[in-house]
Amino acid sequence: MEFEELLDLERKIDECIEKEDFELLNKLLDEREKFINSKLPKEVLKLIYEKDQIRKKKIKKIIDKLKVQAKDLKAGEKALKGYGNIFGLENEGGRFKGKG
């Protein structure tokens, strides 16, 4: 039964990465740690390790994508703040105030 639970956890971990549900992913990894600490056979531990290497690569790609999105958002925010000067408004602290 324990092995079936571990397989189910592994499947759920992969699903979380695909769905980018990292809050649930962390909970599942904590749950999986109990299995890993319960003296699993070395072959099983090696398979988990190999799968985790693939998972880390997927997560790295997601992180890189998020970094680009964050950079684009910052550029958009900066552009929006700059529009105040075009309309003769002062832009202080992200709020537009009329001159005068």
Backbone as ProteinMPNN parsed JSONL, in Angstrom:
{"seq_chain_A": "MEFEELLDLERKIDECIEKEDFELLNKLLDEREKFINSKLPKEVLKLIYEKDQIRKKKIKKIIDKLKVQAKDLKAGEKALKGYGNIFGLENEGGRFKGKG", "coords_chain_A": {"N_chain_A": [[0.823, -1.202, 0.0], [1.943, 1.245, 0.734], [3.766, 1.797, -1.314], [2.053, 2.248, -3.46], [0.829, 4.598, -2.623], [3.01, 6.308, -2.702], [3.536, 6.323, -5.466], [1.211, 7.592, -6.327], [1.554, 10.087, -5.109], [3.832, 10.952, -6.492], [2.766, 11.249, -9.05], [0.922, 13.304, -8.572], [2.677, 15.337, -7.863], [3.983, 15.831, -10.292], [1.771, 16.785, -11.738], [1.203, 19.147, -10.339], [3.42, 20.703, -10.956], [3.08, 21.002, -13.709], [0.695, 22.459, -13.7], [1.53, 24.661, -12.426], [1.116, 24.997, -9.698], [2.409, 25.79, -7.049], [2.158, 26.046, -4.331], [0.625, 23.836, -3.452], [2.375, 21.933, -4.424], [4.616, 22.162, -2.712], [3.511, 21.228, -0.322], [2.963, 18.589, -1.033], [5.549, 17.664, -1.503], [6.594, 17.8, 1.054], [5.029, 15.846, 2.233], [5.878, 13.653, 0.762], [8.444, 13.405, 1.687], [8.27, 11.967, 4.032], [7.939, 9.365, 3.109], [10.365, 9.004, 1.812], [12.124, 9.076, 3.926], [11.503, 6.719, 5.118], [13.089, 4.514, 4.674], [13.235, 3.525, 1.915], [13.811, 1.286, -0.856], [17.018, 1.436, -2.476], [16.905, 1.545, -5.261], [14.416, 2.658, -5.796], [14.708, 5.152, -4.595], [16.679, 6.178, -6.237], [15.295, 6.396, -8.667], [13.403, 8.326, -7.946], [15.113, 10.467, -7.461], [16.154, 10.87, -10.059], [13.817, 11.6, -11.442], [13.278, 13.934, -10.069], [15.358, 15.551, -10.926], [14.618, 16.091, -13.547], [12.245, 17.418, -13.015], [13.241, 19.685, -11.703], [14.449, 21.009, -13.83], [12.198, 21.683, -15.347], [10.919, 23.413, -13.562], [12.823, 25.429, -13.421], [12.616, 26.492, -16.005], [10.067, 27.589, -15.816], [10.519, 29.523, -13.849], [12.314, 31.186, -15.222], [10.604, 32.12, -17.229], [8.774, 33.536, -15.655], [10.449, 35.534, -14.679], [10.919, 37.048, -16.99], [8.317, 37.925, -17.482], [7.918, 39.478, -15.177], [9.793, 41.492, -15.609], [8.716, 42.667, -17.914], [6.309, 43.602, -16.83], [7.271, 45.512, -15.013], [8.37, 47.343, -16.817], [6.037, 48.173, -18.09], [4.692, 49.348, -15.934], [6.423, 51.473, -15.406], [6.165, 52.913, -17.774], [3.465, 53.673, -17.593], [3.566, 55.335, -15.353], [5.073, 57.376, -16.405], [3.367, 58.68, -18.158], [2.048, 60.756, -16.929], [3.552, 63.108, -17.145], [3.211, 63.786, -19.79], [0.64, 64.768, -19.979], [0.765, 67.081, -18.567], [0.805, 66.701, -15.876], [2.0, 66.101, -12.575], [3.816, 63.342, -11.489], [3.91, 61.685, -8.709], [5.072, 59.286, -6.602], [3.612, 57.314, -7.878], [1.11, 58.359, -8.157], [-1.023, 60.57, -9.869], [-0.901, 64.057, -9.984], [-2.374, 67.17, -10.437], [-0.823, 70.044, -11.95], [-0.337, 73.272, -10.614]], "CA_chain_A": [[0.0, 0.0, 0.0], [2.82, 2.402, 0.833], [4.339, 2.06, -2.627], [0.969, 2.83, -4.268], [0.685, 5.982, -2.164], [4.158, 7.036, -3.226], [3.298, 6.519, -6.899], [0.165, 8.607, -6.44], [2.195, 11.36, -4.766], [4.706, 11.32, -7.602], [1.892, 11.71, -10.131], [0.385, 14.6, -8.157], [3.789, 16.29, -7.919], [4.133, 16.203, -11.707], [0.603, 17.594, -12.101], [1.363, 20.471, -9.735], [4.415, 21.442, -11.73], [2.445, 21.35, -14.982], [-0.33, 23.477, -13.435], [2.223, 25.738, -11.715], [0.505, 25.114, -8.368], [3.584, 25.549, -6.223], [1.755, 25.924, -2.924], [0.3, 22.424, -3.256], [3.606, 21.176, -4.684], [5.433, 22.138, -1.493], [2.854, 20.339, 0.64], [3.167, 17.212, -1.49], [6.957, 17.313, -1.294], [6.724, 17.536, 2.493], [4.402, 14.539, 2.462], [6.742, 12.639, 0.155], [9.642, 13.273, 2.517], [8.009, 10.886, 4.994], [8.22, 8.109, 2.414], [11.8, 8.92, 1.534], [12.788, 8.788, 5.203], [11.071, 5.417, 5.638], [14.008, 3.479, 4.186], [12.84, 2.937, 0.632], [14.934, 0.644, -1.55], [17.894, 2.368, -3.195], [16.457, 1.667, -6.647], [13.29, 3.592, -5.79], [15.276, 6.465, -4.298], [17.388, 6.63, -7.438], [14.269, 6.813, -9.626], [12.86, 9.599, -7.458], [16.152, 11.47, -7.702], [16.206, 11.143, -11.496], [12.607, 12.357, -11.78], [13.419, 15.266, -9.485], [16.257, 16.327, -11.785], [13.779, 16.542, -14.665], [11.316, 18.399, -12.442], [13.986, 20.92, -11.446], [14.617, 21.688, -15.12], [10.897, 22.271, -15.694], [10.687, 24.547, -12.661], [13.745, 26.491, -13.841], [12.013, 27.135, -17.18], [8.947, 28.4, -15.33], [11.118, 30.675, -13.169], [12.836, 32.073, -16.26], [9.439, 32.744, -17.865], [8.242, 34.511, -14.703], [11.382, 36.669, -14.632], [10.642, 37.864, -18.174], [7.024, 38.573, -17.254], [8.108, 40.512, -14.159], [10.511, 42.585, -16.267], [7.742, 43.333, -18.78], [5.382, 44.328, -15.962], [7.978, 46.688, -14.501], [8.458, 48.297, -17.921], [4.693, 48.72, -18.255], [4.431, 50.232, -14.806], [7.244, 52.672, -15.609], [5.542, 53.664, -18.859], [2.24, 54.282, -17.071], [3.944, 56.438, -14.467], [5.608, 58.445, -17.239], [2.321, 59.368, -18.906], [1.636, 61.959, -16.208], [4.283, 64.254, -17.674], [2.664, 64.109, -21.106], [-0.607, 65.503, -19.803], [0.987, 68.228, -17.697], [0.58, 66.322, -14.485], [3.168, 65.575, -11.877], [3.616, 61.959, -11.071], [4.676, 61.464, -7.49], [4.716, 58.074, -5.877], [2.651, 56.508, -8.613], [-0.191, 59.048, -8.215], [-1.002, 61.754, -10.719], [-1.411, 65.264, -9.334], [-2.39, 68.297, -11.374], [0.061, 71.178, -11.659], [-1.066, 74.507, -10.6]], "C_chain_A": [[0.867, 1.265, 0.0], [3.386, 2.793, -0.528], [3.3, 2.699, -3.549], [0.76, 4.3, -3.898], [1.813, 6.85, -2.707], [3.985, 7.311, -4.718], [2.25, 7.602, -7.138], [0.726, 9.998, -6.132], [3.077, 11.856, -5.907], [3.888, 11.871, -8.773], [1.349, 13.104, -9.812], [1.456, 15.692, -8.205], [3.988, 16.766, -9.352], [2.985, 17.098, -12.168], [0.731, 19.016, -11.562], [2.359, 21.321, -10.51], [3.806, 21.89, -13.052], [1.435, 22.482, -14.805], [0.249, 24.718, -12.761], [1.546, 26.047, -10.373], [1.586, 24.801, -7.33], [3.268, 25.474, -4.733], [1.434, 24.46, -2.602], [1.539, 21.556, -3.471], [4.445, 21.061, -3.418], [4.832, 21.231, -0.427], [3.076, 18.874, 0.264], [4.612, 16.764, -1.288], [7.233, 17.04, 0.182], [6.157, 16.166, 2.841], [5.289, 13.413, 1.923], [7.988, 12.394, 0.996], [9.483, 12.156, 3.547], [8.307, 9.524, 4.369], [9.718, 7.926, 2.206], [12.568, 8.563, 2.802], [12.418, 7.427, 5.774], [11.862, 4.256, 5.029], [13.473, 2.749, 2.955], [14.045, 2.247, 0.013], [15.728, 1.67, -2.366], [17.445, 2.584, -4.634], [15.326, 2.691, -6.759], [13.798, 5.011, -5.534], [16.001, 7.039, -5.512], [16.397, 7.114, -8.494], [13.662, 8.161, -9.234], [13.851, 10.722, -7.74], [16.198, 11.858, -9.178], [14.989, 11.95, -11.951], [12.705, 13.786, -11.246], [14.355, 16.147, -10.312], [15.488, 16.894, -12.977], [12.819, 17.625, -14.181], [12.009, 19.74, -12.196], [14.194, 21.706, -12.732], [13.315, 22.366, -15.547], [10.625, 23.509, -14.846], [11.591, 25.713, -13.038], [13.193, 27.229, -15.052], [10.859, 28.046, -16.767], [9.471, 29.664, -14.651], [11.636, 31.677, -14.19], [11.7, 32.821, -16.957], [8.855, 33.824, -16.953], [9.145, 35.739, -14.582], [11.136, 37.609, -15.803], [9.33, 38.614, -17.988], [7.145, 39.7, -16.233], [8.809, 41.731, -14.76], [9.561, 43.372, -17.166], [6.741, 44.146, -17.963], [6.012, 45.601, -15.412], [8.067, 47.76, -15.581], [7.1, 48.951, -18.161], [4.339, 49.698, -17.153], [5.176, 51.553, -14.977], [6.628, 53.55, -16.697], [4.278, 54.371, -18.372], [2.546, 55.467, -16.164], [4.419, 57.637, -15.281], [4.551, 59.227, -17.99], [1.85, 60.637, -18.215], [2.303, 63.204, -16.744], [3.724, 64.699, -19.018], [1.444, 65.012, -20.967], [-0.46, 66.692, -18.852], [0.699, 67.942, -16.237], [1.899, 65.913, -13.862], [2.847, 64.168, -11.428], [4.505, 61.706, -9.87], [4.183, 60.2, -6.812], [3.652, 57.244, -6.56], [1.271, 57.143, -8.702], [-0.04, 60.294, -9.07], [-1.621, 62.927, -9.974], [-1.334, 66.401, -10.349], [-1.422, 69.384, -10.948], [-0.806, 72.412, -11.469], [-1.306, 75.039, -9.312]], "O_chain_A": [[0.539, 2.243, -0.672], [3.474, 3.977, -0.855], [3.629, 3.592, -4.33], [0.541, 5.141, -4.771], [1.59, 7.988, -3.121], [4.26, 8.419, -5.18], [2.391, 8.427, -8.041], [0.405, 10.968, -6.819], [3.065, 13.041, -6.242], [4.284, 12.849, -9.408], [1.321, 13.977, -10.679], [1.166, 16.838, -8.551], [4.143, 17.962, -9.599], [3.203, 18.06, -12.905], [0.402, 19.978, -12.256], [2.154, 22.52, -10.693], [3.995, 23.033, -13.468], [1.329, 23.362, -15.659], [-0.455, 25.705, -12.552], [1.423, 27.205, -9.974], [1.66, 23.69, -6.806], [4.036, 24.897, -3.963], [1.911, 23.916, -1.606], [1.729, 20.558, -2.775], [4.93, 19.979, -3.09], [5.56, 20.544, 0.289], [3.341, 18.031, 1.122], [4.863, 15.61, -0.941], [8.015, 16.15, 0.518], [6.73, 15.425, 3.639], [5.429, 12.361, 2.548], [8.523, 11.285, 1.008], [10.453, 11.481, 3.892], [8.86, 8.639, 5.023], [10.262, 6.838, 2.398], [13.554, 7.828, 2.748], [12.957, 7.02, 6.803], [11.344, 3.148, 4.892], [13.287, 1.532, 2.957], [15.185, 2.59, 0.329], [15.171, 2.641, -2.877], [17.587, 3.683, -5.17], [15.286, 3.488, -7.697], [13.362, 5.959, -6.187], [15.938, 8.24, -5.775], [16.634, 8.131, -9.145], [13.436, 9.023, -10.084], [13.469, 11.796, -8.203], [16.272, 13.042, -9.508], [15.118, 12.877, -12.751], [12.264, 14.731, -11.9], [14.159, 17.36, -10.387], [15.689, 18.045, -13.363], [12.608, 18.628, -14.863], [11.435, 20.799, -12.45], [14.124, 22.935, -12.727], [13.331, 23.49, -16.049], [10.157, 24.528, -15.354], [11.166, 26.867, -12.979], [13.285, 28.454, -15.126], [10.698, 29.14, -17.306], [8.929, 30.75, -14.855], [11.423, 32.881, -14.045], [11.819, 34.013, -17.243], [8.485, 34.901, -17.421], [8.658, 36.855, -14.404], [11.144, 38.829, -15.635], [9.24, 39.802, -18.299], [6.542, 40.759, -16.404], [8.455, 42.869, -14.453], [9.594, 44.603, -17.18], [6.367, 45.25, -18.356], [5.364, 46.646, -15.353], [7.866, 48.942, -15.305], [7.026, 50.155, -18.409], [3.756, 50.752, -17.409], [4.623, 52.623, -14.721], [6.574, 54.773, -16.564], [4.048, 55.535, -18.702], [1.855, 56.485, -16.209], [4.193, 58.783, -14.892], [4.819, 60.348, -18.424], [1.296, 61.518, -18.873], [1.676, 64.263, -16.792], [3.768, 65.886, -19.34], [1.253, 65.926, -21.768], [-1.458, 67.243, -18.388], [0.386, 68.847, -15.463], [2.803, 65.435, -14.548], [1.72, 63.865, -11.035], [5.716, 61.534, -10.008], [3.001, 60.075, -6.492], [2.879, 56.549, -5.901], [0.352, 56.542, -9.259], [0.973, 60.99, -8.99], [-2.71, 62.821, -9.408], [-0.325, 66.558, -11.037], [-1.216, 69.624, -9.758], [-1.861, 72.561, -12.085], [-1.923, 76.097, -9.186]]}, "name": "protein", "num_of_chains": 1, "seq": "MEFEELLDLERKIDECIEKEDFELLNKLLDEREKFINSKLPKEVLKLIYEKDQIRKKKIKKIIDKLKVQAKDLKAGEKALKGYGNIFGLENEGGRFKGKG"}
